[in-house]
Amino acid sequence: MLAQPADEQDRDGARPVLKMLHHCFPRLEKLWADGGYAGGLVDWARETLGLTLDIVKKLADQQGFVVLPRRWVVERTIAWLNRNRRLSKDYEHHEMCSESIVYLASIRLLLRRLTKAA
């Protein structure tokens, strides 16, 4: 299961998620993450799993909103998922249910793309 409890720090919950990703997608080599994942996680991912974890940091002189390299992909995906009413708020009591709704929303997006191409 990829869902993590809300009271767990992102970088603490990242190790089991990265292990699962590595197991499911062994050809995966490179990931992008924001500054919350900086630190020992980068070294751990490289040494333990052979993954390159690139941290996308804000620009030093950044003021206001700036589109950062690769980070817009995550923001765009979250926006697509949040178009589903069930994901707009946290209605679920169990993380497994929330994860299932994310899968359903993703399947819906993919099916729309496939039917447009046909």
PDB file as gemmi writes it, atoms N, CA and C in Angstrom:
CRYST1    1.000    1.000    1.000  90.00  90.00  90.00 P 1                      
ATOM      1  N   MET A   1       0.841  -1.168   0.000  1.00  0.00           N  
ATOM      2  CA  MET A   1       0.000   0.000   0.000  1.00  0.00           C  
ATOM      3  C   MET A   1       0.893   1.240   0.000  1.00  0.00           C  
ATOM      4  N   LEU A   2       0.597   2.214  -0.848  1.00  0.00           N  
ATOM      5  CA  LEU A   2       1.421   3.406  -0.974  1.00  0.00           C  
ATOM      6  C   LEU A   2       0.955   4.550  -0.089  1.00  0.00           C  
ATOM      7  N   ALA A   3      -0.265   4.507   0.388  1.00  0.00           N  
ATOM      8  CA  ALA A   3      -0.773   5.601   1.223  1.00  0.00           C  
ATOM      9  C   ALA A   3      -0.080   5.576   2.581  1.00  0.00           C  
ATOM     10  N   GLN A   4       0.249   6.755   3.088  1.00  0.00           N  
ATOM     11  CA  GLN A   4       0.911   6.890   4.379  1.00  0.00           C  
ATOM     12  C   GLN A   4       0.028   7.707   5.312  1.00  0.00           C  
ATOM     13  N   PRO A   5       0.133   7.496   6.625  1.00  0.00           N  
ATOM     14  CA  PRO A   5      -0.647   8.296   7.560  1.00  0.00           C  
ATOM     15  C   PRO A   5      -0.276   9.776   7.461  1.00  0.00           C  
ATOM     16  N   ALA A   6      -1.232  10.641   7.716  1.00  0.00           N  
ATOM     17  CA  ALA A   6      -1.011  12.080   7.588  1.00  0.00           C  
ATOM     18  C   ALA A   6      -0.060  12.619   8.652  1.00  0.00           C  
ATOM     19  N   ASP A   7       0.076  11.928   9.776  1.00  0.00           N  
ATOM     20  CA  ASP A   7       0.938  12.425  10.848  1.00  0.00           C  
ATOM     21  C   ASP A   7       2.387  11.970  10.701  1.00  0.00           C  
ATOM     22  N   GLU A   8       2.714  11.328   9.596  1.00  0.00           N  
ATOM     23  CA  GLU A   8       4.074  10.864   9.350  1.00  0.00           C  
ATOM     24  C   GLU A   8       4.781  11.835   8.407  1.00  0.00           C  
ATOM     25  N   GLN A   9       6.017  12.193   8.731  1.00  0.00           N  
ATOM     26  CA  GLN A   9       6.798  13.081   7.878  1.00  0.00           C  
ATOM     27  C   GLN A   9       7.010  12.434   6.516  1.00  0.00           C  
ATOM     28  N   ASP A  10       7.014  13.246   5.475  1.00  0.00           N  
ATOM     29  CA  ASP A  10       7.177  12.722   4.119  1.00  0.00           C  
ATOM     30  C   ASP A  10       8.460  11.911   3.962  1.00  0.00           C  
ATOM     31  N   ARG A  11       9.569  12.443   4.446  1.00  0.00           N  
ATOM     32  CA  ARG A  11      10.832  11.733   4.235  1.00  0.00           C  
ATOM     33  C   ARG A  11      10.896  10.444   5.049  1.00  0.00           C  
ATOM     34  N   ASP A  12      10.167  10.354   6.167  1.00  0.00           N  
ATOM     35  CA  ASP A  12      10.129   9.106   6.941  1.00  0.00           C  
ATOM     36  C   ASP A  12       9.269   8.061   6.242  1.00  0.00           C  
ATOM     37  N   GLY A  13       8.195   8.493   5.642  1.00  0.00           N  
ATOM     38  CA  GLY A  13       7.323   7.562   4.934  1.00  0.00           C  
ATOM     39  C   GLY A  13       7.812   7.201   3.546  1.00  0.00           C  
ATOM     40  N   ALA A  14       8.839   7.887   3.078  1.00  0.00           N  
ATOM     41  CA  ALA A  14       9.322   7.667   1.713  1.00  0.00           C  
ATOM     42  C   ALA A  14      10.050   6.338   1.555  1.00  0.00           C  
ATOM     43  N   ARG A  15      10.732   5.878   2.571  1.00  0.00           N  
ATOM     44  CA  ARG A  15      11.520   4.644   2.421  1.00  0.00           C  
ATOM     45  C   ARG A  15      10.659   3.432   2.061  1.00  0.00           C  
ATOM     46  N   PRO A  16       9.570   3.162   2.803  1.00  0.00           N  
ATOM     47  CA  PRO A  16       8.756   2.009   2.390  1.00  0.00           C  
ATOM     48  C   PRO A  16       8.117   2.204   1.009  1.00  0.00           C  
ATOM     49  N   VAL A  17       7.771   3.439   0.677  1.00  0.00           N  
ATOM     50  CA  VAL A  17       7.182   3.709  -0.639  1.00  0.00           C  
ATOM     51  C   VAL A  17       8.216   3.475  -1.729  1.00  0.00           C  
ATOM     52  N   LEU A  18       9.430   3.956  -1.517  1.00  0.00           N  
ATOM     53  CA  LEU A  18      10.489   3.745  -2.505  1.00  0.00           C  
ATOM     54  C   LEU A  18      10.833   2.269  -2.651  1.00  0.00           C  
ATOM     55  N   LYS A  19      10.830   1.532  -1.535  1.00  0.00           N  
ATOM     56  CA  LYS A  19      11.083   0.091  -1.614  1.00  0.00           C  
ATOM     57  C   LYS A  19      10.019  -0.586  -2.471  1.00  0.00           C  
ATOM     58  N   MET A  20       8.753  -0.214  -2.255  1.00  0.00           N  
ATOM     59  CA  MET A  20       7.668  -0.815  -3.021  1.00  0.00           C  
ATOM     60  C   MET A  20       7.764  -0.445  -4.501  1.00  0.00           C  
ATOM     61  N   LEU A  21       8.073   0.819  -4.778  1.00  0.00           N  
ATOM     62  CA  LEU A  21       8.239   1.243  -6.166  1.00  0.00           C  
ATOM     63  C   LEU A  21       9.360   0.474  -6.848  1.00  0.00           C  
ATOM     64  N   HIS A  22      10.456   0.318  -6.128  1.00  0.00           N  
ATOM     65  CA  HIS A  22      11.606  -0.408  -6.684  1.00  0.00           C  
ATOM     66  C   HIS A  22      11.245  -1.867  -6.960  1.00  0.00           C  
ATOM     67  N   HIS A  23      10.457  -2.456  -6.078  1.00  0.00           N  
ATOM     68  CA  HIS A  23      10.028  -3.840  -6.264  1.00  0.00           C  
ATOM     69  C   HIS A  23       9.076  -3.959  -7.464  1.00  0.00           C  
ATOM     70  N   CYS A  24       8.125  -3.023  -7.578  1.00  0.00           N  
ATOM     71  CA  CYS A  24       7.133  -3.070  -8.662  1.00  0.00           C  
ATOM     72  C   CYS A  24       7.715  -2.637 -10.008  1.00  0.00           C  
ATOM     73  N   PHE A  25       8.653  -1.705  -9.974  1.00  0.00           N  
ATOM     74  CA  PHE A  25       9.237  -1.154 -11.203  1.00  0.00           C  
ATOM     75  C   PHE A  25      10.764  -1.222 -11.120  1.00  0.00           C  
ATOM     76  N   PRO A  26      11.339  -2.395 -11.280  1.00  0.00           N  
ATOM     77  CA  PRO A  26      12.785  -2.547 -11.079  1.00  0.00           C  
ATOM     78  C   PRO A  26      13.636  -1.749 -12.061  1.00  0.00           C  
ATOM     79  N   ARG A  27      13.067  -1.352 -13.201  1.00  0.00           N  
ATOM     80  CA  ARG A  27      13.835  -0.569 -14.178  1.00  0.00           C  
ATOM     81  C   ARG A  27      13.854   0.921 -13.843  1.00  0.00           C  
ATOM     82  N   LEU A  28      13.102   1.321 -12.838  1.00  0.00           N  
ATOM     83  CA  LEU A  28      13.063   2.720 -12.424  1.00  0.00           C  
ATOM     84  C   LEU A  28      14.448   3.151 -11.952  1.00  0.00           C  
ATOM     85  N   GLU A  29      14.925   4.283 -12.495  1.00  0.00           N  
ATOM     86  CA  GLU A  29      16.284   4.731 -12.167  1.00  0.00           C  
ATOM     87  C   GLU A  29      16.332   6.108 -11.530  1.00  0.00           C  
ATOM     88  N   LYS A  30      15.387   6.986 -11.890  1.00  0.00           N  
ATOM     89  CA  LYS A  30      15.489   8.379 -11.456  1.00  0.00           C  
ATOM     90  C   LYS A  30      14.126   8.891 -10.998  1.00  0.00           C  
ATOM     91  N   LEU A  31      14.144   9.622  -9.886  1.00  0.00           N  
ATOM     92  CA  LEU A  31      12.937  10.234  -9.333  1.00  0.00           C  
ATOM     93  C   LEU A  31      13.224  11.692  -9.010  1.00  0.00           C  
ATOM     94  N   TRP A  32      12.192  12.522  -9.074  1.00  0.00           N  
ATOM     95  CA  TRP A  32      12.308  13.916  -8.664  1.00  0.00           C  
ATOM     96  C   TRP A  32      11.475  14.117  -7.415  1.00  0.00           C  
ATOM     97  N   ALA A  33      11.980  14.929  -6.506  1.00  0.00           N  
ATOM     98  CA  ALA A  33      11.284  15.200  -5.254  1.00  0.00           C  
ATOM     99  C   ALA A  33      11.529  16.640  -4.835  1.00  0.00           C  
ATOM    100  N   ASP A  34      10.670  17.157  -3.952  1.00  0.00           N  
ATOM    101  CA  ASP A  34      10.875  18.519  -3.481  1.00  0.00           C  
ATOM    102  C   ASP A  34      11.810  18.527  -2.270  1.00  0.00           C  
ATOM    103  N   GLY A  35      12.071  19.710  -1.755  1.00  0.00           N  
ATOM    104  CA  GLY A  35      13.048  19.893  -0.688  1.00  0.00           C  
ATOM    105  C   GLY A  35      12.752  19.139   0.594  1.00  0.00           C  
ATOM    106  N   GLY A  36      11.491  18.735   0.805  1.00  0.00           N  
ATOM    107  CA  GLY A  36      11.129  17.988   2.007  1.00  0.00           C  
ATOM    108  C   GLY A  36      11.787  16.616   2.077  1.00  0.00           C  
ATOM    109  N   TYR A  37      12.279  16.138   0.956  1.00  0.00           N  
ATOM    110  CA  TYR A  37      12.903  14.823   0.905  1.00  0.00           C  
ATOM    111  C   TYR A  37      14.424  14.892   0.901  1.00  0.00           C  
ATOM    112  N   ALA A  38      14.988  16.076   1.039  1.00  0.00           N  
ATOM    113  CA  ALA A  38      16.442  16.236   1.020  1.00  0.00           C  
ATOM    114  C   ALA A  38      17.060  15.597   2.265  1.00  0.00           C  
ATOM    115  N   GLY A  39      18.342  15.340   2.187  1.00  0.00           N  
ATOM    116  CA  GLY A  39      19.055  14.781   3.335  1.00  0.00           C  
ATOM    117  C   GLY A  39      19.470  13.348   3.103  1.00  0.00           C  
ATOM    118  N   GLY A  40      19.379  12.552   4.146  1.00  0.00           N  
ATOM    119  CA  GLY A  40      19.842  11.171   4.102  1.00  0.00           C  
ATOM    120  C   GLY A  40      19.064  10.274   3.163  1.00  0.00           C  
ATOM    121  N   LEU A  41      17.845  10.660   2.827  1.00  0.00           N  
ATOM    122  CA  LEU A  41      17.033   9.843   1.938  1.00  0.00           C  
ATOM    123  C   LEU A  41      17.672   9.712   0.557  1.00  0.00           C  
ATOM    124  N   VAL A  42      18.302  10.777   0.089  1.00  0.00           N  
ATOM    125  CA  VAL A  42      18.955  10.753  -1.225  1.00  0.00           C  
ATOM    126  C   VAL A  42      20.060   9.700  -1.240  1.00  0.00           C  
ATOM    127  N   ASP A  43      20.900   9.710  -0.206  1.00  0.00           N  
ATOM    128  CA  ASP A  43      21.987   8.732  -0.111  1.00  0.00           C  
ATOM    129  C   ASP A  43      21.445   7.320   0.062  1.00  0.00           C  
ATOM    130  N   TRP A  44      20.428   7.160   0.913  1.00  0.00           N  
ATOM    131  CA  TRP A  44      19.822   5.850   1.147  1.00  0.00           C  
ATOM    132  C   TRP A  44      19.260   5.262  -0.145  1.00  0.00           C  
ATOM    133  N   ALA A  45      18.547   6.084  -0.915  1.00  0.00           N  
ATOM    134  CA  ALA A  45      17.949   5.611  -2.168  1.00  0.00           C  
ATOM    135  C   ALA A  45      19.032   5.159  -3.154  1.00  0.00           C  
ATOM    136  N   ARG A  46      20.123   5.905  -3.209  1.00  0.00           N  
ATOM    137  CA  ARG A  46      21.206   5.566  -4.127  1.00  0.00           C  
ATOM    138  C   ARG A  46      21.920   4.281  -3.680  1.00  0.00           C  
ATOM    139  N   GLU A  47      22.251   4.200  -2.390  1.00  0.00           N  
ATOM    140  CA  GLU A  47      23.034   3.065  -1.892  1.00  0.00           C  
ATOM    141  C   GLU A  47      22.211   1.785  -1.776  1.00  0.00           C  
ATOM    142  N   THR A  48      20.978   1.898  -1.317  1.00  0.00           N  
ATOM    143  CA  THR A  48      20.154   0.718  -1.070  1.00  0.00           C  
ATOM    144  C   THR A  48      19.421   0.231  -2.307  1.00  0.00           C  
ATOM    145  N   LEU A  49      18.848   1.165  -3.068  1.00  0.00           N  
ATOM    146  CA  LEU A  49      18.001   0.787  -4.190  1.00  0.00           C  
ATOM    147  C   LEU A  49      18.610   1.089  -5.557  1.00  0.00           C  
ATOM    148  N   GLY A  50      19.700   1.833  -5.576  1.00  0.00           N  
ATOM    149  CA  GLY A  50      20.310   2.210  -6.849  1.00  0.00           C  
ATOM    150  C   GLY A  50      19.512   3.262  -7.597  1.00  0.00           C  
ATOM    151  N   LEU A  51      18.705   4.041  -6.883  1.00  0.00           N  
ATOM    152  CA  LEU A  51      17.886   5.096  -7.479  1.00  0.00           C  
ATOM    153  C   LEU A  51      18.564   6.447  -7.351  1.00  0.00           C  
ATOM    154  N   THR A  52      18.420   7.268  -8.375  1.00  0.00           N  
ATOM    155  CA  THR A  52      18.875   8.647  -8.304  1.00  0.00           C  
ATOM    156  C   THR A  52      17.681   9.494  -7.897  1.00  0.00           C  
ATOM    157  N   LEU A  53      17.771  10.132  -6.757  1.00  0.00           N  
ATOM    158  CA  LEU A  53      16.701  10.985  -6.249  1.00  0.00           C  
ATOM    159  C   LEU A  53      17.151  12.433  -6.387  1.00  0.00           C  
ATOM    160  N   ASP A  54      16.632  13.126  -7.391  1.00  0.00           N  
ATOM    161  CA  ASP A  54      16.974  14.532  -7.617  1.00  0.00           C  
ATOM    162  C   ASP A  54      16.017  15.430  -6.853  1.00  0.00           C  
ATOM    163  N   ILE A  55      16.569  16.324  -6.061  1.00  0.00           N  
ATOM    164  CA  ILE A  55      15.757  17.263  -5.296  1.00  0.00           C  
ATOM    165  C   ILE A  55      15.584  18.537  -6.121  1.00  0.00           C  
ATOM    166  N   VAL A  56      14.338  18.897  -6.390  1.00  0.00           N  
ATOM    167  CA  VAL A  56      14.021  20.124  -7.134  1.00  0.00           C  
ATOM    168  C   VAL A  56      13.826  21.224  -6.098  1.00  0.00           C  
ATOM    169  N   LYS A  57      14.774  22.154  -6.062  1.00  0.00           N  
ATOM    170  CA  LYS A  57      14.741  23.211  -5.054  1.00  0.00           C  
ATOM    171  C   LYS A  57      14.248  24.522  -5.658  1.00  0.00           C  
ATOM    172  N   LYS A  58      13.713  25.365  -4.790  1.00  0.00           N  
ATOM    173  CA  LYS A  58      13.327  26.709  -5.229  1.00  0.00           C  
ATOM    174  C   LYS A  58      14.574  27.480  -5.631  1.00  0.00           C  
ATOM    175  N   LEU A  59      14.407  28.394  -6.544  1.00  0.00           N  
ATOM    176  CA  LEU A  59      15.519  29.248  -6.948  1.00  0.00           C  
ATOM    177  C   LEU A  59      15.872  30.183  -5.800  1.00  0.00           C  
ATOM    178  N   ALA A  60      17.148  30.514  -5.665  1.00  0.00           N  
ATOM    179  CA  ALA A  60      17.616  31.332  -4.547  1.00  0.00           C  
ATOM    180  C   ALA A  60      16.934  32.698  -4.502  1.00  0.00           C  
ATOM    181  N   ASP A  61      16.694  33.310  -5.663  1.00  0.00           N  
ATOM    182  CA  ASP A  61      16.101  34.654  -5.701  1.00  0.00           C  
ATOM    183  C   ASP A  61      14.609  34.615  -6.036  1.00  0.00           C  
ATOM    184  N   GLN A  62      13.971  33.454  -5.861  1.00  0.00           N  
ATOM    185  CA  GLN A  62      12.568  33.303  -6.234  1.00  0.00           C  
ATOM    186  C   GLN A  62      11.636  34.108  -5.344  1.00  0.00           C  
ATOM    187  N   GLN A  63      10.740  34.846  -5.987  1.00  0.00           N  
ATOM    188  CA  GLN A  63       9.675  35.556  -5.280  1.00  0.00           C  
ATOM    189  C   GLN A  63       8.389  35.263  -6.018  1.00  0.00           C  
ATOM    190  N   GLY A  64       7.371  34.845  -5.277  1.00  0.00           N  
ATOM    191  CA  GLY A  64       6.111  34.513  -5.908  1.00  0.00           C  
ATOM    192  C   GLY A  64       6.167  33.146  -6.567  1.00  0.00           C  
ATOM    193  N   PHE A  65       5.202  32.889  -7.434  1.00  0.00           N  
ATOM    194  CA  PHE A  65       5.102  31.582  -8.084  1.00  0.00           C  
ATOM    195  C   PHE A  65       6.021  31.503  -9.294  1.00  0.00           C  
ATOM    196  N   VAL A  66       6.803  30.436  -9.358  1.00  0.00           N  
ATOM    197  CA  VAL A  66       7.675  30.163 -10.494  1.00  0.00           C  
ATOM    198  C   VAL A  66       7.539  28.678 -10.810  1.00  0.00           C  
ATOM    199  N   VAL A  67       7.354  28.350 -12.088  1.00  0.00           N  
ATOM    200  CA  VAL A  67       7.285  26.955 -12.489  1.00  0.00           C  
ATOM    201  C   VAL A  67       8.687  26.360 -12.390  1.00  0.00           C  
ATOM    202  N   LEU A  68       8.825  25.317 -11.578  1.00  0.00           N  
ATOM    203  CA  LEU A  68      10.118  24.674 -11.375  1.00  0.00           C  
ATOM    204  C   LEU A  68      10.235  23.448 -12.277  1.00  0.00           C  
ATOM    205  N   PRO A  69      11.451  23.130 -12.703  1.00  0.00           N  
ATOM    206  CA  PRO A  69      11.639  21.975 -13.579  1.00  0.00           C  
ATOM    207  C   PRO A  69      11.100  20.698 -12.937  1.00  0.00           C  
ATOM    208  N   ARG A  70      10.379  19.901 -13.699  1.00  0.00           N  
ATOM    209  CA  ARG A  70       9.809  18.614 -13.321  1.00  0.00           C  
ATOM    210  C   ARG A  70       8.760  18.689 -12.219  1.00  0.00           C  
ATOM    211  N   ARG A  71       8.741  19.718 -11.419  1.00  0.00           N  
ATOM    212  CA  ARG A  71       7.773  19.793 -10.329  1.00  0.00           C  
ATOM    213  C   ARG A  71       6.365  20.052 -10.850  1.00  0.00           C  
ATOM    214  N   TRP A  72       6.246  20.717 -11.984  1.00  0.00           N  
ATOM    215  CA  TRP A  72       4.939  21.002 -12.548  1.00  0.00           C  
ATOM    216  C   TRP A  72       4.196  19.724 -12.902  1.00  0.00           C  
ATOM    217  N   VAL A  73       4.908  18.640 -13.179  1.00  0.00           N  
ATOM    218  CA  VAL A  73       4.267  17.369 -13.523  1.00  0.00           C  
ATOM    219  C   VAL A  73       3.447  16.864 -12.340  1.00  0.00           C  
ATOM    220  N   VAL A  74       4.015  16.942 -11.156  1.00  0.00           N  
ATOM    221  CA  VAL A  74       3.311  16.512  -9.946  1.00  0.00           C  
ATOM    222  C   VAL A  74       2.103  17.403  -9.691  1.00  0.00           C  
ATOM    223  N   GLU A  75       2.309  18.722  -9.788  1.00  0.00           N  
ATOM    224  CA  GLU A  75       1.209  19.652  -9.538  1.00  0.00           C  
ATOM    225  C   GLU A  75       0.073  19.434 -10.532  1.00  0.00           C  
ATOM    226  N   ARG A  76       0.407  19.197 -11.790  1.00  0.00           N  
ATOM    227  CA  ARG A  76      -0.601  18.957 -12.815  1.00  0.00           C  
ATOM    228  C   ARG A  76      -1.371  17.682 -12.512  1.00  0.00           C  
ATOM    229  N   THR A  77      -0.675  16.626 -12.122  1.00  0.00           N  
ATOM    230  CA  THR A  77      -1.327  15.350 -11.827  1.00  0.00           C  
ATOM    231  C   THR A  77      -2.266  15.476 -10.639  1.00  0.00           C  
ATOM    232  N   ILE A  78      -1.833  16.177  -9.610  1.00  0.00           N  
ATOM    233  CA  ILE A  78      -2.699  16.390  -8.441  1.00  0.00           C  
ATOM    234  C   ILE A  78      -3.941  17.180  -8.848  1.00  0.00           C  
ATOM    235  N   ALA A  79      -3.775  18.170  -9.696  1.00  0.00           N  
ATOM    236  CA  ALA A  79      -4.928  18.949 -10.171  1.00  0.00           C  
ATOM    237  C   ALA A  79      -5.899  18.058 -10.937  1.00  0.00           C  
ATOM    238  N   TRP A  80      -5.389  17.174 -11.786  1.00  0.00           N  
ATOM    239  CA  TRP A  80      -6.258  16.244 -12.524  1.00  0.00           C  
ATOM    240  C   TRP A  80      -7.030  15.352 -11.564  1.00  0.00           C  
ATOM    241  N   LEU A  81      -6.338  14.817 -10.550  1.00  0.00           N  
ATOM    242  CA  LEU A  81      -6.998  13.925  -9.603  1.00  0.00           C  
ATOM    243  C   LEU A  81      -8.046  14.655  -8.774  1.00  0.00           C  
ATOM    244  N   ASN A  82      -7.763  15.915  -8.425  1.00  0.00           N  
ATOM    245  CA  ASN A  82      -8.696  16.670  -7.590  1.00  0.00           C  
ATOM    246  C   ASN A  82      -9.966  17.084  -8.321  1.00  0.00           C  
ATOM    247  N   ARG A  83     -10.028  16.845  -9.627  1.00  0.00           N  
ATOM    248  CA  ARG A  83     -11.278  17.079 -10.347  1.00  0.00           C  
ATOM    249  C   ARG A  83     -12.346  16.067  -9.942  1.00  0.00           C  
ATOM    250  N   ASN A  84     -11.928  14.999  -9.303  1.00  0.00           N  
ATOM    251  CA  ASN A  84     -12.858  13.996  -8.804  1.00  0.00           C  
ATOM    252  C   ASN A  84     -13.346  14.417  -7.423  1.00  0.00           C  
ATOM    253  N   ARG A  85     -14.641  14.593  -7.302  1.00  0.00           N  
ATOM    254  CA  ARG A  85     -15.226  15.117  -6.071  1.00  0.00           C  
ATOM    255  C   ARG A  85     -14.792  14.325  -4.841  1.00  0.00           C  
ATOM    256  N   ARG A  86     -14.695  13.026  -4.975  1.00  0.00           N  
ATOM    257  CA  ARG A  86     -14.357  12.175  -3.838  1.00  0.00           C  
ATOM    258  C   ARG A  86     -12.949  12.456  -3.321  1.00  0.00           C  
ATOM    259  N   LEU A  87     -12.074  12.977  -4.180  1.00  0.00           N  
ATOM    260  CA  LEU A  87     -10.705  13.284  -3.773  1.00  0.00           C  
ATOM    261  C   LEU A  87     -10.517  14.744  -3.376  1.00  0.00           C  
ATOM    262  N   SER A  88     -11.544  15.574  -3.576  1.00  0.00           N  
ATOM    263  CA  SER A  88     -11.392  16.996  -3.263  1.00  0.00           C  
ATOM    264  C   SER A  88     -11.300  17.239  -1.762  1.00  0.00           C  
ATOM    265  N   LYS A  89     -11.879  16.352  -0.989  1.00  0.00           N  
ATOM    266  CA  LYS A  89     -11.794  16.401   0.478  1.00  0.00           C  
ATOM    267  C   LYS A  89     -11.451  15.001   0.962  1.00  0.00           C  
ATOM    268  N   ASP A  90     -11.003  14.899   2.179  1.00  0.00           N  
ATOM    269  CA  ASP A  90     -10.647  13.588   2.718  1.00  0.00           C  
ATOM    270  C   ASP A  90     -11.871  12.981   3.393  1.00  0.00           C  
ATOM    271  N   TYR A  91     -12.669  12.261   2.604  1.00  0.00           N  
ATOM    272  CA  TYR A  91     -13.887  11.651   3.125  1.00  0.00           C  
ATOM    273  C   TYR A  91     -13.647  10.258   3.705  1.00  0.00           C  
ATOM    274  N   GLU A  92     -12.564   9.630   3.350  1.00  0.00           N  
ATOM    275  CA  GLU A  92     -12.345   8.224   3.696  1.00  0.00           C  
ATOM    276  C   GLU A  92     -11.792   8.085   5.116  1.00  0.00           C  
ATOM    277  N   HIS A  93     -12.156   6.988   5.769  1.00  0.00           N  
ATOM    278  CA  HIS A  93     -11.664   6.711   7.122  1.00  0.00           C  
ATOM    279  C   HIS A  93     -10.407   5.832   7.106  1.00  0.00           C  
ATOM    280  N   HIS A  94     -10.202   5.126   6.007  1.00  0.00           N  
ATOM    281  CA  HIS A  94      -9.043   4.230   5.900  1.00  0.00           C  
ATOM    282  C   HIS A  94      -8.207   4.637   4.700  1.00  0.00           C  
ATOM    283  N   GLU A  95      -6.881   4.606   4.879  1.00  0.00           N  
ATOM    284  CA  GLU A  95      -6.009   5.019   3.771  1.00  0.00           C  
ATOM    285  C   GLU A  95      -6.137   4.089   2.568  1.00  0.00           C  
ATOM    286  N   MET A  96      -6.490   2.824   2.794  1.00  0.00           N  
ATOM    287  CA  MET A  96      -6.668   1.900   1.682  1.00  0.00           C  
ATOM    288  C   MET A  96      -7.823   2.357   0.774  1.00  0.00           C  
ATOM    289  N   CYS A  97      -8.869   2.912   1.373  1.00  0.00           N  
ATOM    290  CA  CYS A  97      -9.993   3.428   0.580  1.00  0.00           C  
ATOM    291  C   CYS A  97      -9.555   4.648  -0.235  1.00  0.00           C  
ATOM    292  N   SER A  98      -8.806   5.544   0.381  1.00  0.00           N  
ATOM    293  CA  SER A  98      -8.315   6.722  -0.334  1.00  0.00           C  
ATOM    294  C   SER A  98      -7.421   6.308  -1.501  1.00  0.00           C  
ATOM    295  N   GLU A  99      -6.554   5.344  -1.253  1.00  0.00           N  
ATOM    296  CA  GLU A  99      -5.668   4.869  -2.310  1.00  0.00           C  
ATOM    297  C   GLU A  99      -6.472   4.274  -3.463  1.00  0.00           C  
ATOM    298  N   SER A 100      -7.522   3.527  -3.131  1.00  0.00           N  
ATOM    299  CA  SER A 100      -8.370   2.934  -4.173  1.00  0.00           C  
ATOM    300  C   SER A 100      -9.053   4.002  -5.014  1.00  0.00           C  
ATOM    301  N   ILE A 101      -9.490   5.079  -4.378  1.00  0.00           N  
ATOM    302  CA  ILE A 101     -10.131   6.169  -5.116  1.00  0.00           C  
ATOM    303  C   ILE A 101      -9.122   6.836  -6.054  1.00  0.00           C  
ATOM    304  N   VAL A 102      -7.878   6.975  -5.622  1.00  0.00           N  
ATOM    305  CA  VAL A 102      -6.834   7.532  -6.496  1.00  0.00           C  
ATOM    306  C   VAL A 102      -6.628   6.621  -7.700  1.00  0.00           C  
ATOM    307  N   TYR A 103      -6.600   5.308  -7.476  1.00  0.00           N  
ATOM    308  CA  TYR A 103      -6.471   4.372  -8.599  1.00  0.00           C  
ATOM    309  C   TYR A 103      -7.648   4.517  -9.570  1.00  0.00           C  
ATOM    310  N   LEU A 104      -8.856   4.589  -9.038  1.00  0.00           N  
ATOM    311  CA  LEU A 104     -10.036   4.738  -9.896  1.00  0.00           C  
ATOM    312  C   LEU A 104      -9.983   6.036 -10.700  1.00  0.00           C  
ATOM    313  N   ALA A 105      -9.563   7.122 -10.058  1.00  0.00           N  
ATOM    314  CA  ALA A 105      -9.457   8.402 -10.756  1.00  0.00           C  
ATOM    315  C   ALA A 105      -8.396   8.329 -11.858  1.00  0.00           C  
ATOM    316  N   SER A 106      -7.303   7.650 -11.585  1.00  0.00           N  
ATOM    317  CA  SER A 106      -6.251   7.496 -12.593  1.00  0.00           C  
ATOM    318  C   SER A 106      -6.730   6.644 -13.761  1.00  0.00           C  
ATOM    319  N   ILE A 107      -7.458   5.586 -13.463  1.00  0.00           N  
ATOM    320  CA  ILE A 107      -8.017   4.735 -14.521  1.00  0.00           C  
ATOM    321  C   ILE A 107      -8.978   5.550 -15.382  1.00  0.00           C  
ATOM    322  N   ARG A 108      -9.769   6.376 -14.749  1.00  0.00           N  
ATOM    323  CA  ARG A 108     -10.709   7.230 -15.487  1.00  0.00           C  
ATOM    324  C   ARG A 108      -9.961   8.155 -16.442  1.00  0.00           C  
ATOM    325  N   LEU A 109      -8.879   8.769 -15.965  1.00  0.00           N  
ATOM    326  CA  LEU A 109      -8.077   9.645 -16.823  1.00  0.00           C  
ATOM    327  C   LEU A 109      -7.501   8.882 -18.020  1.00  0.00           C  
ATOM    328  N   LEU A 110      -6.951   7.705 -17.746  1.00  0.00           N  
ATOM    329  CA  LEU A 110      -6.354   6.914 -18.823  1.00  0.00           C  
ATOM    330  C   LEU A 110      -7.402   6.460 -19.839  1.00  0.00           C  
ATOM    331  N   LEU A 111      -8.571   6.042 -19.361  1.00  0.00           N  
ATOM    332  CA  LEU A 111      -9.623   5.606 -20.274  1.00  0.00           C  
ATOM    333  C   LEU A 111     -10.097   6.761 -21.170  1.00  0.00           C  
ATOM    334  N   ARG A 112     -10.202   7.943 -20.603  1.00  0.00           N  
ATOM    335  CA  ARG A 112     -10.580   9.113 -21.415  1.00  0.00           C  
ATOM    336  C   ARG A 112      -9.562   9.371 -22.519  1.00  0.00           C  
ATOM    337  N   ARG A 113      -8.293   9.256 -22.170  1.00  0.00           N  
ATOM    338  CA  ARG A 113      -7.241   9.478 -23.181  1.00  0.00           C  
ATOM    339  C   ARG A 113      -7.278   8.401 -24.265  1.00  0.00           C  
ATOM    340  N   LEU A 114      -7.486   7.164 -23.857  1.00  0.00           N  
ATOM    341  CA  LEU A 114      -7.524   6.075 -24.824  1.00  0.00           C  
ATOM    342  C   LEU A 114      -8.725   6.196 -25.768  1.00  0.00           C  
ATOM    343  N   THR A 115      -9.861   6.586 -25.248  1.00  0.00           N  
ATOM    344  CA  THR A 115     -11.055   6.692 -26.100  1.00  0.00           C  
ATOM    345  C   THR A 115     -10.989   7.907 -27.015  1.00  0.00           C  
ATOM    346  N   LYS A 116     -10.277   8.965 -26.614  1.00  0.00           N  
ATOM    347  CA  LYS A 116     -10.082  10.122 -27.493  1.00  0.00           C  
ATOM    348  C   LYS A 116      -9.213   9.756 -28.686  1.00  0.00           C  
ATOM    349  N   ALA A 117      -8.217   8.914 -28.455  1.00  0.00           N  
ATOM    350  CA  ALA A 117      -7.286   8.545 -29.517  1.00  0.00           C  
ATOM    351  C   ALA A 117      -7.935   7.617 -30.543  1.00  0.00           C  
ATOM    352  N   ALA A 118      -8.944   6.891 -30.133  1.00  0.00           N  
ATOM    353  CA  ALA A 118      -9.579   5.921 -31.053  1.00  0.00           C  
ATOM    354  C   ALA A 118     -10.480   6.579 -32.079  1.00  0.00           C  
TER     355      ALA A 118                                                      
END                                                                             
